[in-house]
Amino acid sequence: MAGASDLPLIRLKGVTKTYGEGPTAFQALKGIDLDIRQGDFVAVMGPSGSGKSTTMNILGCLDVPTGGEFLFKGVHVERLDRDQRALLRRKYLGFVFQGFNLLARTSALENVELPLLYRGDPRAERRAAALAALDKVGLKDWWDHTPAELSGGQQQRVAIARAIVTSPAVLLADEPTGNLDSERSIEIMQLLTELNRTSGITVLMVTHEPDMAAFAHTIVHFKDGMVERVDQGKGVGVPA
C-alpha cells in the first residue's frame, strides 16, 4: 500500500461537472482523472469549451464537482462545506490572473499586503512579508509605485508577489502572459519557473500559447470535457 509521501498533492478521480438540469443540462466535465505531484509545473491547454477552466475553478476551490473525487493532501475537498473550502483556498492557494487585478490607486506594497490584511496579520508582519515577496519578483525598489506607474510586466510581477506572499502550496495562473508582449511573457515564465524551482511551489497554469506551455514540466491537454493526453514539457518541474 502506498505511503502518504507517495500520494500526489492533488488527485482528481472521475470528476464530472454538469450545469443546469433536464434537457438543457450541459456536462462540462465527463470524468477527469488527473494526478499532480508536489513541486510540479503543469500547463493546462485546450480550446474554449474543453473543460480546462472548469477544472481550474474546481482545483482553486471556486467551484465543486458534480461527481467524482477531488483530493488535496489526501483530504476529500468535494466533501467540504463553503467555509472549509474558503479556508483551504486562503491557506494553500495563490492566484494570478491575465488582467493583473490590482487596485489602481494603491501602491505595489499595499496590493501585495492584501491577502495578509484579509487574514488579519499585524501591520509590521504584513509589510515585511510583502517586501520579501516583492524582492522575490525583482520589484522591492518599486514598492511605493501604483499600477499606473508600472509596465504590464511589472504589474504582473506585483500580482505574482501578491499570490506568493502567503507562501501557498499551489499557484494557479490563468493566462498569466495573455496581456503581455513576447519579451515580457518570457520574463514572467522565467520568474514562475524560478519560483517553482527555488520555493517548491506547485504551479498550475492555463495557457493557449505552446511556447509558454513549453516552460512547464507537464502539459495536460483537454478536449470535450476530458483529458485528451498528457505530454512532457521542457521545464524544471518534478523530474520524471
Backbone as CSV, one residue per row, in Angstrom:
resi,resn,N_x,N_y,N_z,CA_x,CA_y,CA_z,C_x,C_y,C_z
1,MET,0.849,-1.190,0.000,0.000,0.000,0.000,0.882,1.236,0.000
2,ALA,0.568,2.222,-0.808,1.395,3.420,-0.911,1.332,4.220,0.379
3,GLY,2.477,4.770,0.775,2.523,5.635,1.950,2.031,7.024,1.605
4,ALA,1.819,7.835,2.669,1.312,9.187,2.461,2.242,10.003,1.588
5,SER,3.569,9.751,1.717,4.540,10.521,0.950,4.481,10.198,-0.542
6,ASP,3.880,9.044,-0.879,3.776,8.646,-2.283,2.534,9.220,-2.959
7,LEU,1.618,9.766,-2.153,0.383,10.280,-2.702,0.627,11.605,-3.424
8,PRO,-0.096,11.849,-4.509,0.042,13.145,-5.182,-0.519,14.264,-4.309
9,LEU,-0.056,15.471,-4.540,-0.597,16.632,-3.824,-2.079,16.790,-4.153
10,ILE,-2.412,16.615,-5.443,-3.779,16.757,-5.925,-4.154,15.520,-6.722
11,ARG,-5.343,15.017,-6.492,-5.830,13.881,-7.277,-7.295,14.109,-7.645
12,LEU,-7.581,14.052,-8.938,-8.955,14.066,-9.427,-9.283,12.666,-9.922
13,LYS,-10.399,12.107,-9.445,-10.801,10.746,-9.829,-12.240,10.783,-10.337
14,GLY,-12.400,10.598,-11.632,-13.736,10.546,-12.215,-14.547,11.807,-12.019
15,VAL,-13.882,12.961,-12.020,-14.575,14.225,-11.735,-15.465,14.637,-12.903
16,THR,-16.722,14.884,-12.586,-17.673,15.395,-13.573,-18.214,16.734,-13.095
17,LYS,-18.692,17.528,-14.040,-19.352,18.791,-13.705,-20.464,19.030,-14.710
18,THR,-21.685,19.148,-14.194,-22.853,19.390,-15.025,-23.512,20.691,-14.608
19,TYR,-23.795,21.539,-15.576,-24.508,22.794,-15.313,-25.942,22.654,-15.814
20,GLY,-26.896,23.075,-14.982,-28.292,23.007,-15.380,-28.870,21.629,-15.145
21,GLU,-30.155,21.494,-15.469,-30.852,20.232,-15.260,-31.729,19.913,-16.464
22,GLY,-32.109,18.637,-16.548,-33.035,18.218,-17.591,-32.454,18.334,-18.983
23,PRO,-33.298,18.630,-19.972,-32.842,18.662,-21.373,-31.852,19.767,-21.686
24,THR,-31.780,20.792,-20.804,-30.843,21.900,-21.050,-29.513,21.705,-20.323
25,ALA,-29.353,20.584,-19.617,-28.123,20.340,-18.855,-26.916,20.248,-19.787
26,PHE,-25.806,20.789,-19.302,-24.555,20.740,-20.074,-23.477,20.100,-19.218
27,GLN,-22.877,19.044,-19.722,-21.824,18.349,-18.986,-20.466,18.912,-19.406
28,ALA,-19.922,19.785,-18.574,-18.649,20.441,-18.879,-17.466,19.492,-18.685
29,LEU,-17.548,18.618,-17.682,-16.502,17.624,-17.432,-17.133,16.243,-17.433
30,LYS,-16.482,15.309,-18.114,-17.092,14.000,-18.351,-16.329,12.857,-17.693
31,GLY,-15.566,13.182,-16.640,-14.814,12.131,-15.943,-13.327,12.390,-16.024
32,ILE,-12.853,13.355,-15.240,-11.443,13.755,-15.272,-10.647,12.945,-14.254
33,ASP,-9.588,12.309,-14.728,-8.614,11.647,-13.858,-7.285,12.371,-14.033
34,LEU,-6.754,12.902,-12.923,-5.516,13.677,-13.024,-4.799,13.680,-11.687
35,ASP,-3.509,13.362,-11.694,-2.658,13.456,-10.507,-1.633,14.565,-10.713
36,ILE,-1.454,15.392,-9.677,-0.461,16.464,-9.712,0.428,16.315,-8.494
37,ARG,1.705,16.199,-8.737,2.673,15.984,-7.665,3.152,17.305,-7.083
38,GLN,3.507,17.255,-5.805,4.067,18.428,-5.142,5.310,18.898,-5.896
39,GLY,5.371,20.195,-6.199,6.538,20.767,-6.862,6.516,20.689,-8.366
40,ASP,5.444,20.152,-8.957,5.371,20.077,-10.416,5.014,21.447,-10.996
41,PHE,5.253,21.618,-12.273,4.858,22.806,-13.026,3.996,22.281,-14.175
42,VAL,2.693,22.532,-14.089,1.725,21.948,-15.022,1.096,23.041,-15.870
43,ALA,1.146,22.870,-17.181,0.428,23.749,-18.103,-0.829,23.028,-18.562
44,VAL,-1.945,23.745,-18.561,-3.235,23.190,-18.976,-3.647,23.881,-20.266
45,MET,-3.886,23.088,-21.309,-4.209,23.634,-22.617,-5.488,22.992,-23.165
46,GLY,-6.085,23.673,-24.132,-7.275,23.140,-24.778,-8.120,24.266,-25.338
47,PRO,-8.946,23.994,-26.340,-9.789,25.024,-26.941,-10.876,25.481,-25.973
48,SER,-11.536,26.587,-26.294,-12.651,27.068,-25.489,-13.713,25.977,-25.402
49,GLY,-14.248,25.770,-24.203,-15.261,24.749,-24.009,-14.718,23.357,-23.774
50,SER,-13.397,23.233,-23.652,-12.796,21.905,-23.487,-12.866,21.396,-22.049
51,GLY,-13.134,22.306,-21.095,-13.219,21.907,-19.700,-12.057,22.358,-18.846
52,LYS,-11.066,23.000,-19.454,-9.879,23.373,-18.681,-10.186,24.427,-17.616
53,SER,-11.004,25.426,-17.961,-11.329,26.477,-16.988,-12.192,25.932,-15.859
54,THR,-13.132,25.056,-16.195,-13.965,24.424,-15.166,-13.098,23.625,-14.207
55,THR,-12.135,22.879,-14.758,-11.230,22.094,-13.917,-10.404,23.001,-13.011
56,MET,-9.909,24.098,-13.561,-9.104,25.020,-12.750,-9.950,25.658,-11.649
57,ASN,-11.207,25.952,-11.938,-12.085,26.509,-10.901,-12.310,25.506,-9.778
58,ILE,-12.423,24.240,-10.128,-12.567,23.197,-9.102,-11.274,23.064,-8.306
59,LEU,-10.135,23.053,-8.993,-8.838,22.954,-8.303,-8.600,24.153,-7.393
60,GLY,-9.126,25.318,-7.786,-8.976,26.528,-6.980,-10.022,26.673,-5.898
61,CYS,-10.862,25.632,-5.713,-11.930,25.641,-4.709,-12.917,26.782,-4.932
62,LEU,-13.058,27.209,-6.195,-14.033,28.225,-6.562,-15.330,27.583,-7.037
63,ASP,-15.293,26.294,-7.308,-16.452,25.531,-7.750,-16.305,24.112,-7.214
64,VAL,-17.377,23.345,-7.255,-17.344,21.973,-6.745,-17.765,21.012,-7.851
65,PRO,-17.208,19.812,-7.861,-17.606,18.843,-8.887,-19.013,18.326,-8.648
66,THR,-19.681,17.912,-9.720,-20.985,17.266,-9.600,-20.820,15.822,-9.130
67,GLY,-19.746,15.183,-9.602,-19.463,13.802,-9.205,-17.969,13.557,-9.193
68,GLY,-17.574,12.428,-8.636,-16.158,12.088,-8.567,-15.505,12.594,-7.295
69,GLU,-14.190,12.443,-7.216,-13.429,12.797,-6.025,-12.345,13.812,-6.352
70,PHE,-12.154,14.783,-5.441,-11.087,15.770,-5.529,-10.354,15.732,-4.201
71,LEU,-9.151,15.177,-4.242,-8.347,15.082,-3.023,-7.198,16.080,-3.064
72,PHE,-7.037,16.823,-1.968,-5.921,17.756,-1.806,-5.210,17.378,-0.513
73,LYS,-3.952,16.954,-0.625,-3.205,16.443,0.525,-3.992,15.334,1.236
74,GLY,-4.683,14.525,0.439,-5.425,13.400,0.989,-6.802,13.740,1.526
75,VAL,-7.174,15.030,1.536,-8.483,15.460,2.047,-9.484,15.502,0.897
76,HIS,-10.665,14.954,1.123,-11.718,14.972,0.106,-12.356,16.360,0.059
77,VAL,-11.903,17.177,-0.880,-12.388,18.558,-0.970,-13.863,18.597,-1.344
78,GLU,-14.315,17.630,-2.124,-15.724,17.633,-2.551,-16.678,17.448,-1.372
79,ARG,-16.163,17.024,-0.224,-16.995,16.844,0.967,-16.972,18.064,1.890
80,LEU,-16.132,19.049,1.597,-16.026,20.226,2.453,-17.174,21.191,2.193
81,ASP,-17.538,21.961,3.223,-18.546,22.995,3.018,-17.878,24.277,2.515
82,ARG,-18.673,25.290,2.233,-18.156,26.525,1.637,-17.065,27.165,2.502
83,ASP,-17.272,27.224,3.805,-16.302,27.855,4.704,-15.002,27.065,4.753
84,GLN,-15.107,25.755,4.749,-13.904,24.922,4.771,-13.111,25.069,3.477
85,ARG,-13.818,25.152,2.353,-13.125,25.371,1.076,-12.450,26.730,1.048
86,ALA,-13.107,27.746,1.608,-12.512,29.087,1.666,-11.240,29.077,2.511
87,LEU,-11.265,28.326,3.601,-10.081,28.224,4.468,-8.947,27.533,3.731
88,LEU,-9.250,26.462,3.012,-8.236,25.764,2.219,-7.650,26.705,1.178
89,ARG,-8.522,27.474,0.536,-8.074,28.410,-0.509,-7.118,29.450,0.071
90,ARG,-7.485,30.018,1.228,-6.646,31.068,1.841,-5.300,30.519,2.303
91,LYS,-5.297,29.283,2.785,-4.076,28.730,3.395,-3.113,28.140,2.380
92,TYR,-3.658,27.545,1.310,-2.801,26.752,0.434,-2.688,27.253,-1.008
93,LEU,-3.562,28.174,-1.435,-3.614,28.535,-2.847,-3.311,30.017,-3.076
94,GLY,-2.615,30.272,-4.183,-2.393,31.645,-4.648,-2.885,31.746,-6.085
95,PHE,-3.377,32.926,-6.469,-3.989,33.094,-7.787,-3.332,34.242,-8.557
96,VAL,-3.089,34.001,-9.854,-2.582,35.034,-10.764,-3.508,35.056,-11.975
97,PHE,-3.925,36.258,-12.384,-4.895,36.385,-13.465,-4.313,37.124,-14.655
98,GLN,-4.926,36.911,-15.807,-4.480,37.590,-17.028,-4.553,39.101,-16.879
99,GLY,-5.590,39.598,-16.218,-5.813,41.047,-16.112,-5.162,41.699,-14.912
100,PHE,-4.269,41.007,-14.210,-3.496,41.514,-13.064,-4.360,41.704,-11.820
101,ASN,-5.541,42.366,-11.968,-6.476,42.556,-10.848,-5.854,43.297,-9.664
102,LEU,-5.091,44.340,-9.974,-4.509,45.171,-8.926,-5.424,46.356,-8.620
103,LEU,-5.360,46.860,-7.390,-6.113,48.057,-7.022,-5.378,49.268,-7.585
104,ALA,-6.083,50.064,-8.385,-5.445,51.100,-9.204,-4.756,52.193,-8.394
105,ARG,-5.347,52.639,-7.315,-4.814,53.785,-6.567,-4.017,53.366,-5.340
106,THR,-3.551,52.149,-5.370,-2.859,51.568,-4.223,-1.447,51.165,-4.637
107,SER,-0.480,51.366,-3.737,0.908,51.055,-4.054,1.105,49.556,-4.253
108,ALA,2.234,49.218,-4.878,2.578,47.803,-5.061,2.624,47.090,-3.716
109,LEU,3.224,47.737,-2.722,3.330,47.136,-1.392,1.952,46.839,-0.813
110,GLU,1.046,47.813,-0.908,-0.293,47.629,-0.343,-1.080,46.567,-1.101
111,ASN,-0.883,46.489,-2.424,-1.528,45.435,-3.201,-1.070,44.052,-2.744
112,VAL,0.224,43.915,-2.512,0.771,42.614,-2.105,0.336,42.255,-0.679
113,GLU,0.137,43.286,0.156,-0.279,43.054,1.541,-1.712,42.538,1.669
114,LEU,-2.539,42.744,0.639,-3.974,42.486,0.760,-4.341,41.113,1.331
115,PRO,-3.760,40.006,0.813,-4.144,38.700,1.377,-3.822,38.596,2.860
116,LEU,-2.761,39.257,3.314,-2.378,39.221,4.724,-3.298,40.105,5.557
117,LEU,-3.777,41.180,4.947,-4.749,42.050,5.610,-6.053,41.287,5.865
118,TYR,-6.505,40.568,4.827,-7.720,39.770,4.975,-7.544,38.682,6.032
119,ARG,-6.315,38.215,6.163,-6.031,37.147,7.122,-5.902,37.673,8.545
120,GLY,-5.748,39.006,8.667,-5.661,39.612,9.982,-4.263,39.686,10.555
121,ASP,-3.242,39.580,9.709,-1.866,39.663,10.194,-1.541,41.075,10.669
122,PRO,-0.680,41.223,11.683,-0.288,42.554,12.159,0.404,43.362,11.065
123,ARG,0.312,44.681,11.148,0.805,45.572,10.096,2.291,45.374,9.811
124,ALA,3.117,45.301,10.867,4.559,45.155,10.671,4.892,43.846,9.958
125,GLU,4.184,42.772,10.312,4.413,41.479,9.673,3.970,41.515,8.212
126,ARG,2.847,42.188,7.959,2.363,42.310,6.580,3.390,43.031,5.720
127,ARG,3.915,44.124,6.226,4.871,44.920,5.450,6.135,44.126,5.152
128,ALA,6.654,43.433,6.162,7.891,42.662,5.985,7.675,41.536,4.961
129,ALA,6.547,40.837,5.063,6.275,39.735,4.143,6.060,40.248,2.726
130,ALA,5.368,41.392,2.585,5.109,41.958,1.261,6.402,42.425,0.607
131,LEU,7.282,43.053,1.374,8.570,43.485,0.822,9.398,42.278,0.393
132,ALA,9.352,41.201,1.178,10.096,39.993,0.819,9.553,39.388,-0.474
133,ALA,8.217,39.407,-0.626,7.611,38.871,-1.850,7.964,39.732,-3.049
134,LEU,7.944,41.062,-2.884,8.336,41.954,-3.976,9.805,41.748,-4.340
135,ASP,10.629,41.460,-3.344,12.048,41.207,-3.603,12.208,39.937,-4.443
136,LYS,11.390,38.918,-4.173,11.465,37.663,-4.928,11.142,37.869,-6.403
137,VAL,10.287,38.848,-6.704,9.908,39.085,-8.101,10.692,40.250,-8.704
138,GLY,11.704,40.733,-7.980,12.586,41.768,-8.507,12.034,43.179,-8.470
139,LEU,11.089,43.454,-7.558,10.459,44.784,-7.530,10.499,45.439,-6.152
140,LYS,11.444,45.060,-5.329,11.486,45.620,-3.978,11.637,47.140,-4.009
141,ASP,12.388,47.656,-4.980,12.615,49.101,-5.049,11.430,49.858,-5.643
142,TRP,10.423,49.135,-6.106,9.229,49.751,-6.707,8.031,49.666,-5.780
143,TRP,8.263,49.433,-4.513,7.191,49.147,-3.562,6.153,50.271,-3.455
144,ASP,6.588,51.523,-3.699,5.675,52.654,-3.495,5.012,53.122,-4.783
145,HIS,5.183,52.382,-5.895,4.598,52.763,-7.173,3.190,52.177,-7.324
146,THR,2.291,52.944,-7.907,0.943,52.455,-8.213,0.979,51.701,-9.541
147,PRO,-0.036,50.904,-9.848,-0.063,50.175,-11.118,0.120,51.072,-12.333
148,ALA,-0.422,52.306,-12.297,-0.303,53.215,-13.436,1.143,53.613,-13.695
149,GLU,1.984,53.470,-12.685,3.401,53.831,-12.805,4.273,52.622,-13.144
150,LEU,3.639,51.487,-13.421,4.367,50.258,-13.721,4.003,49.755,-15.116
151,SER,4.946,49.068,-15.751,4.669,48.434,-17.040,3.768,47.219,-16.827
152,GLY,3.251,46.663,-17.928,2.426,45.464,-17.824,3.168,44.317,-17.172
153,GLY,4.422,44.126,-17.562,5.216,43.060,-16.967,5.441,43.272,-15.478
154,GLN,5.683,44.531,-15.089,5.865,44.836,-13.663,4.572,44.625,-12.889
155,GLN,3.439,44.993,-13.497,2.161,44.771,-12.823,1.918,43.285,-12.588
156,GLN,2.267,42.456,-13.568,2.077,41.020,-13.377,3.021,40.488,-12.308
157,ARG,4.213,41.063,-12.198,5.129,40.674,-11.133,4.547,41.018,-9.758
158,VAL,3.916,42.188,-9.656,3.250,42.554,-8.403,2.140,41.551,-8.097
159,ALA,1.380,41.179,-9.130,0.297,40.208,-8.942,0.848,38.860,-8.477
160,ILE,1.995,38.466,-9.007,2.622,37.209,-8.589,3.111,37.323,-7.142
161,ALA,3.682,38.477,-6.805,4.118,38.698,-5.416,2.932,38.593,-4.460
162,ARG,1.808,39.167,-4.858,0.591,39.080,-4.032,0.153,37.620,-3.872
163,ALA,0.310,36.827,-4.938,-0.117,35.424,-4.902,0.780,34.569,-4.018
164,ILE,2.073,34.927,-3.907,3.010,34.087,-3.154,3.279,34.604,-1.741
165,VAL,2.705,35.762,-1.373,3.036,36.369,-0.082,2.563,35.500,1.088
166,THR,1.562,34.656,0.856,1.070,33.771,1.907,1.788,32.422,1.920
167,SER,2.824,32.287,1.098,3.575,31.024,0.973,2.654,29.852,0.634
168,PRO,1.909,29.963,-0.469,0.966,28.900,-0.828,1.678,27.645,-1.301
169,ALA,0.970,26.524,-1.213,1.499,25.274,-1.764,1.328,25.241,-3.276
170,VAL,0.263,25.909,-3.765,-0.075,25.860,-5.182,-0.333,27.276,-5.698
171,LEU,0.224,27.561,-6.861,-0.033,28.822,-7.557,-0.839,28.503,-8.812
172,LEU,-2.055,29.038,-8.889,-2.912,28.842,-10.058,-2.849,30.104,-10.908
173,ALA,-2.364,29.959,-12.131,-2.169,31.095,-13.026,-3.050,30.940,-14.261
174,ASP,-3.963,31.886,-14.466,-4.892,31.838,-15.589,-4.413,32.785,-16.682
175,GLU,-3.829,32.230,-17.738,-3.292,33.031,-18.856,-2.410,34.176,-18.343
176,PRO,-1.374,33.880,-17.543,-0.594,34.946,-16.905,0.171,35.830,-17.882
177,THR,0.359,35.365,-19.127,1.079,36.176,-20.122,0.137,36.698,-21.209
178,GLY,-1.156,36.520,-21.024,-2.123,36.858,-22.068,-2.154,38.325,-22.450
179,ASN,-1.795,39.224,-21.523,-1.816,40.664,-21.802,-0.423,41.252,-22.011
180,LEU,0.569,40.394,-22.249,1.954,40.859,-22.333,2.544,40.573,-23.710
181,ASP,3.541,41.375,-24.091,4.248,41.111,-25.344,5.198,39.932,-25.151
182,SER,5.835,39.515,-26.227,6.645,38.287,-26.188,7.783,38.370,-25.175
183,GLU,8.472,39.511,-25.147,9.620,39.640,-24.251,9.183,39.596,-22.788
184,ARG,8.122,40.349,-22.457,7.611,40.348,-21.077,7.050,38.969,-20.712
185,SER,6.432,38.295,-21.690,5.884,36.966,-21.438,6.973,35.995,-21.015
186,ILE,8.092,36.038,-21.718,9.207,35.147,-21.385,9.749,35.474,-19.993
187,GLU,9.817,36.772,-19.657,10.287,37.163,-18.324,9.382,36.590,-17.231
188,ILE,8.066,36.665,-17.448,7.128,36.140,-16.454,7.259,34.627,-16.342
189,MET,7.430,33.948,-17.474,7.579,32.495,-17.429,8.876,32.102,-16.738
190,GLN,9.930,32.852,-16.963,11.189,32.583,-16.276,11.036,32.788,-14.771
191,LEU,10.255,33.806,-14.385,10.011,34.055,-12.974,9.219,32.905,-12.346
192,LEU,8.163,32.462,-13.018,7.371,31.345,-12.499,8.221,30.078,-12.388
193,THR,9.085,29.862,-13.383,9.982,28.710,-13.358,10.931,28.785,-12.169
194,GLU,11.463,29.970,-11.909,12.389,30.160,-10.789,11.679,29.947,-9.450
195,LEU,10.475,30.482,-9.317,9.716,30.287,-8.077,9.414,28.809,-7.863
196,ASN,9.064,28.114,-8.931,8.801,26.681,-8.859,10.050,25.922,-8.408
197,ARG,11.186,26.316,-8.959,12.437,25.597,-8.681,12.972,25.896,-7.285
198,THR,12.948,27.175,-6.883,13.603,27.564,-5.628,12.681,27.484,-4.418
199,SER,11.382,27.718,-4.624,10.443,27.733,-3.496,9.627,26.460,-3.394
200,GLY,9.689,25.615,-4.419,8.930,24.378,-4.387,7.442,24.556,-4.576
201,ILE,7.022,25.752,-5.042,5.601,25.998,-5.271,5.141,25.189,-6.481
202,THR,4.040,24.470,-6.327,3.424,23.766,-7.443,2.682,24.784,-8.300
203,VAL,2.983,24.828,-9.581,2.375,25.813,-10.480,1.404,25.112,-11.430
204,LEU,0.168,25.600,-11.463,-0.838,25.135,-12.420,-1.218,26.327,-13.282
205,MET,-0.958,26.246,-14.567,-1.120,27.393,-15.454,-1.978,27.057,-16.658
206,VAL,-3.016,27.844,-16.898,-3.788,27.741,-18.135,-3.147,28.653,-19.172
207,THR,-2.937,28.137,-20.370,-2.380,28.958,-21.440,-2.860,28.442,-22.792
208,HIS,-2.968,29.358,-23.754,-3.263,28.981,-25.138,-1.987,28.932,-25.981
209,GLU,-0.856,29.320,-25.371,0.370,29.511,-26.130,1.340,28.344,-25.931
210,PRO,1.599,27.552,-26.962,2.529,26.427,-26.833,3.918,26.841,-26.356
211,ASP,4.376,28.020,-26.760,5.698,28.476,-26.338,5.760,28.689,-24.831
212,MET,4.653,29.141,-24.243,4.610,29.346,-22.796,4.444,27.995,-22.090
213,ALA,3.628,27.121,-22.653,3.420,25.799,-22.058,4.714,24.998,-22.008
214,ALA,5.610,25.263,-22.953,6.872,24.516,-23.013,7.746,24.749,-21.784
215,PHE,7.489,25.832,-21.037,8.248,26.080,-19.805,7.866,25.082,-18.710
216,ALA,6.689,24.502,-18.819,6.204,23.579,-17.793,6.868,22.214,-17.928
217,HIS,6.776,21.431,-16.861,7.280,20.062,-16.933,6.221,19.123,-17.489
218,THR,4.960,19.392,-17.133,3.844,18.554,-17.558,2.828,19.404,-18.305
219,ILE,2.364,18.932,-19.461,1.368,19.660,-20.247,0.131,18.766,-20.387
220,VAL,-0.986,19.237,-19.838,-2.243,18.483,-19.863,-3.155,19.090,-20.925
221,HIS,-3.553,18.293,-21.878,-4.414,18.758,-22.971,-5.850,18.312,-22.717
222,PHE,-6.761,19.285,-22.735,-8.184,18.999,-22.555,-8.897,19.062,-23.900
223,LYS,-9.920,18.217,-24.046,-10.770,18.248,-25.233,-12.131,17.651,-24.878
224,ASP,-13.186,18.388,-25.167,-14.559,17.903,-24.981,-14.813,17.364,-23.577
225,GLY,-14.346,18.101,-22.570,-14.621,17.729,-21.192,-13.823,16.575,-20.655
226,MET,-12.768,16.188,-21.364,-11.926,15.066,-20.953,-10.450,15.470,-21.059
227,VAL,-9.587,14.731,-20.354,-8.147,14.874,-20.562,-7.796,14.065,-21.805
228,GLU,-7.381,14.748,-22.854,-7.062,14.075,-24.120,-5.715,13.353,-24.030
229,ARG,-4.717,14.064,-23.501,-3.402,13.442,-23.337,-2.556,14.303,-22.393
230,VAL,-1.468,13.721,-21.906,-0.515,14.416,-21.045,0.860,14.288,-21.676
231,ASP,1.494,15.434,-21.942,2.831,15.457,-22.554,3.856,15.981,-21.559
232,GLN,5.105,15.796,-21.895,6.196,16.354,-21.117,6.688,17.641,-21.769
233,GLY,6.863,18.690,-20.961,7.395,19.948,-21.463,8.904,19.995,-21.308
234,LYS,9.469,21.190,-21.396,10.918,21.366,-21.313,11.324,21.986,-19.979
235,GLY,10.345,22.132,-19.051,10.599,22.901,-17.834,11.381,22.163,-16.785
236,VAL,11.354,22.752,-15.587,12.176,22.239,-14.482,11.307,21.808,-13.314
237,GLY,10.164,21.235,-13.603,9.293,20.712,-12.556,9.852,19.443,-11.982
238,VAL,9.009,18.668,-11.364,9.438,17.404,-10.747,10.010,16.486,-11.834
239,PRO,11.191,15.910,-11.592,11.759,15.005,-12.606,10.837,13.831,-12.873
240,ALA,10.857,13.341,-14.099,10.011,12.203,-14.450,10.507,10.950,-13.750
